[in-house]
């Protein structure tokens, strides 16, 4: 059974200053190592959770979760889409549907030329399936419906072209004629607004009225479709397959995993690998606790012998040193948890401040999916990390505590 004196003496040993400098140093290193490991693990998992959240709420809120696309001649598209829309809405997982058209084009401003992915949208219905209204003015979005010569540009794309709101940009759409030759078609557009989502979409996406997009493509080359939002984003592959079984031949359903699935998988894999690597830091700190306790046992052999002769049992001796090691681990874990939580809550602002002070950008949407460092602190992660660190540390105290319980009083006192 656990004896009260084991807790009392274990706490005294943990706070005692009467020990060698080497033992004190190793104990401090163990404590600091545990704190750093826990703090880094909480911080990194919060950042990875932040990327995961931004992927789900921002990027997947702007790109279609499911596309139903028609290829080829769509002269009777209006009648077809009305019929298909009713069929799609019967599915219980479908929340909203909006039409769109997609084409690749070149945007030109003076001598600057940039490739762009152009989406033709219906402004009224787009509000139901996209969060674009969070980034553009309502009147600018509505202008796509009233004026077919308006365009909305991503911030990075507009920056590379050197254009601003109310500026003019030329759009060139390549078309293939009956002889196989390319005959580009040009149209001049006014920039109604510039959206800055902070994601990779700002690099290449532009929005125009769906009627304008369809008019720029020959009927046989049109890529018209319907954008579908579902109740559960991660059920989109299953829902897309089920929808495809109920739509006519010539129409296909594609979900977001076809375009952004690799990115999401990479985020999840990185989260697991980084978590595993940082967990080794905690394991190393636990090994340092073993080293510190082994040296403490060697240093306290005389005390152990006196306690044994006074009636302390081997289990009581073992409990004393387990208490000491656990106190070191708990202090390190508590300090690391507090530091990790504080950093997780402020890391976005800290990185933004550093970027402003040093005029550098750590993340660029040319390379990364977003251009800022997100953080999403999840308390169940904090509890799991703290609990795991404590369990590993307690297990680490068993061996040196067992060695202490095996010290023979007569042999220890002979060398005093």
N, C-alpha and C positions, 0 to 999 in steps of 0.2 A: 504493500500500500504506500501511497505517497505521504511522506512525513512533512509536517510544517517546518521543521528545522531545515529541510532540503531547500525549500523556497527561500527562507531567510538567508541561509549561508550562500546560496547561489546568487541572490541579488547583491549580497555584500561583495562577493568575488567579482561580479560584473562591474561594480562601481569602484572597486579597490584601486588605489594608486600605488600600493606597495607591491609592485611586481617589476620585472625587468623591463627595460626600455624596448627590447626586441619584441617581447610578448605584447606590450602595449601598442607598439607600431603595427604588428600583424593584426591585432584586434581592430585597430582603427581602419586598416586597409580592408579588412573583411566587411566592416560596417559601411565604408564608403563604396566599396565594390557592389555590395547589395543595393545600396541606394541608387547608384548610377545605373545598374542593370534594370531595376524596376522602373526608374524614371524614363529611361530610353525606350523600354518596351511599351510603356503606356503612351509615350509621345508618338512613336512610330506607328503603332496600331491606330491611334487617333488620326494621324495623317492619312494612312491607308483607308480608314473608314471614311475620311473626308473625300478622297478621290472616288470611293464607291458611291457615296451620297451624291456627289456632283454628276457622276456618270448617270445615275438613275433619275435624278430630278431635273438636271439642267440639260445635258446633252440629249438624253432620251425624251425630254420634254420638247425638244426642238426638231429632232429628226423623226420621221415616221416610225411608229412602233411596228405597224404592219402596212405594207403596200399591196394593193391589188391593182395590177397594171395590165393594160391592153396593148398588144403589139399589132401594128399594121393599120389598115384603113379603119378609121373610126367616124365615118360620116354619120352613122346612126348612133353616135355615142350617147347623146342626150337620152334617148329612149332606153338604150342598153343600161346606162348607169342608174337610171331611176329604178329599173327592175332589179338590178344587182344590189343596189343600196337597200331595198326592202328585204332582200334575201339575207344580206349580211347583218342587218339589225335584229334578225330573229335570234342570232347567237347570244346566249346569256352573258358571255364575257365581253361583248362589244359595248363600249361606252358611247363613242361618237364617231362620225364619219364626215370627211370633207374631201371634195375633189381637188386634184392637183395635176399639173403637167410638168414634165422634167425635160430639160435640154442642156447640152453643153454649148458654151459660147465663149467668145473672146470680148473683153471689155477694153476699149481704147480711149485714152485721153492724151492728146498730143502724140508724143513719141512713146508713151508708156502703154504696154499691152499686158493684160493679165487674163489667164484662163479662169472661168467661173462656172459653177454649177447653178443653173437658173431653175428656180421653182416658180411655176405659175400657180397662184392660189386664188381662192375665193375669200376675200377678207371677212365676210360675215361668218362663213362656216369655219374658217381657219381658227377662229377664237376658241372653238370647242375642242380642238385636237392639239393645240400648240400653246406654249407659253410665250409666244413671240410678243404678245401684248405687254409683257413685263419689260420689254426692251425698246419698243417703238411707241411713238405717240399715237393715240387713237385716231386722230385726224389724218396722220400720215398713212396709217394702214387703210383707212377708209378711202384715201385718195386713189388707191389702186383700182377701186371699183368705179369711181367717177371719172378717172382720167387714165386711159390705157397707156399713156406715155410716161408713167411714173415708175421708179424703181427704188427698192430698199437694199442698201449695201451693208455687208459686214464691215466692222471698223478697220480691221487689218487690211482688207481688200481695198477699202476707200483710201487708207493711208498710202498704200503702195501706188495707187493711181494718182494721188495728190488731189483728191476732190473733196468737196464739202457739201453740206445740205444746200439744196437749190442749185447746185452745179449741174453741169450737163456731161453725160458720158455716152459714147457710141458703143453699140453692141453689134457684133458680127456673128451671125449664125451660119456655119458651113452647111451647104445643101448639095446633095448629089443629084444631078439631072439624069434623064433617061439614058444618056450616052455614057454615064459613069464619071463624067467630069464634075469637079467641085465648083459650084457657083455660089459664093457667099452672099448673104443678104444682110443689109445694114439697117439699123434703126437707131434714132437718137432718143435718149431717155433723160428725164429730169430726176435728180436724186431727191426723193421725198423725205427720207430720214436715213440715219446710219445707226445700226444696232451694234452694241458692244456687249456680247454675252460672256466674254472672258474665256471662250472655248475655241477649239480648232475650227469651228464652223465660221468664225469671223474671217478666216483666211480665204474662203472660196465661195461662200454662199451668197446669192442675191435673190430677191423676191420681186416678181412682177405680177400683173393681172393674168389670170388663167386664159382669158380670151386673147391677150397679146401673145402669150407663149404658144398657143395653138395656131395662131395666124402665121407664125414664123416657121412652122414646120409643114412640109408636105403631108397629106393625109396618110400615105403609106409609111412615113417615118415618125409619126407621132407616138410619144410615150405618155399617154394619159392614164390617169389612175385615180384611186381613192385612198386616202390616208385614214387609217383606223387606229383609234386609241382603245386599249383594253383595260380592264379593271386591275389585272395583275400583270405588270410588265414582264415578269419572268415566265409567264404562261404564254407569251406571244408565239413561240415556235409551235406549240400544240394547237393554239387557236388558228394560226395561219394555215396549218395542215388541214384542219377541219373545215375552214372556210373554202379552201381550194377544192374540196370535194363537192361543193354546192354551187360553184359558179361555172358559167359556160366555157366551152373550149375556146382558147385564144386569150384567156385571162389567167394570170398567175399571181399567187400570193407570196410575198417575201417579208420576213420579219427582221427586226433590228439586229439579230445575231449574225446575219449575213454581212452587214456593213460594219458593225461595232462589236461583234461578239469576241473577236480576238483581243480587243482592248480591255474588255471587262474581264476576260479570262486571265490576261496578264496582270491586272490589278489584284485579282484574287490569289494568283500564284505568288506574286511578290509579297503580299501580306503574309502568307503562310511561311515562305522562306525567310523573310526578314524576322518574323516572330521566332522562328526556330533558332536562327543565328543569335538573336539577342538573348534568348533563353539560356544560351551557353554562358553568357556573362554572369547570370545569376548562379549557374552551376559552378563557375570558377570562384565566385564569392563564397559559395557554400563550402568549397574545398578549402578556402582560406580559413573559414571557421574551424574546420577540422585541424588545420595546422596550428591555429592559435590555441585551441583547447588541448592538443597534445603537448604543447609547450607549457601550458598552464598546469596540466597534470604533473609534468616533470618538476615544475617549480613548487608545486604544493604537495609533494610526496610526504613531507613531514606532517603537514596539517591533516592529510588523509589518514596517516598512521594514528595520530592522536584521536581523531574522530572515531576510528575503528575501535581503539582501546576503550573509548568512552561509551561504546555500545552501538555505534552507527552500523547499520547493515550494509552489505554490498549494494543493495537496491537503493538505499538512501544516498550513498556516495555517488552512484550513477545519476540519481535524480539531481544532485547538486550541480554537476557539470552540464547536464542537459538544460537546466534552468539558465545557467550562465550563457551557454551558446544560443539558447532561444532568445534571451534578452538582447544580445548583440544583433541577432537576425531581425527581431521585431523593430528595434530602433532603426536599423538600416532600411527595412521595408517601409516603415511609416514615413521616414524622411524621403525615400524615393517616391512613394505614392503621392505625397504632398507636392514634391517638385514636378513629377510627371503630370499631375492634374493641372498645376499652375501653368506649365509650359504648353500643354494641350489647349488650354483656354485662350492663350495669348499668342501662340506661334504665328498665326496668320498676320496679326498686327505687327509682330516683331519683324517678320520677313519683309512686310510692306515698308516698314520704317527703314530697314537696312537698304532696301532697293532705292528708297528716296534719298537717303543720305549719301550713298556711294554711286548713285546714278547707274545702277546695273539691274538687270532682270534675271533672276535665278531660273525662272520657268518661262518659256516662250511657247505660244500655241503653234508655232511652226513645227516644234518637236514634240511637245507634250499636249495632252488633250485639253488642258486649261492653262491659263497664264498666271495663276496665283497658287499659293500653298493653302489648301483647305485643311480643316481639322474638325473631326466629329468625335467628341469624347463620349464613350458609352460606358456607363457605370458597371455594367456586368463584366466588361473587359477588365476594369480596375479591380473588381472583386476577385476575378479568376487569377489575375497576375499576382495580386497580393497574397491570395491563398496559396497559390503554387509556390511562391518564394518562401512562405512560412513553412510549408510542408517539406520542401527540399532542405531547408535549414535545420528543421527539427531532426530529420533523418540523418543529416550530416553530423549531428552531435552524438549519435548513438555509439559510434566506434570509440572516440576518445573517452566518453563517459564510461563505457564498458572497461576500457583499460584502467581507468581510475579505480573502478570497483574491484579490480584484480590485484591491486597493490597489497603486498603483505606487510602488516605493521612492523614486525620484527626486522625485516630486511630494510624497510625504509628508515627506521630509527637508527639502525646500525651505522648508516652513513651520514647522520646528522652531527 
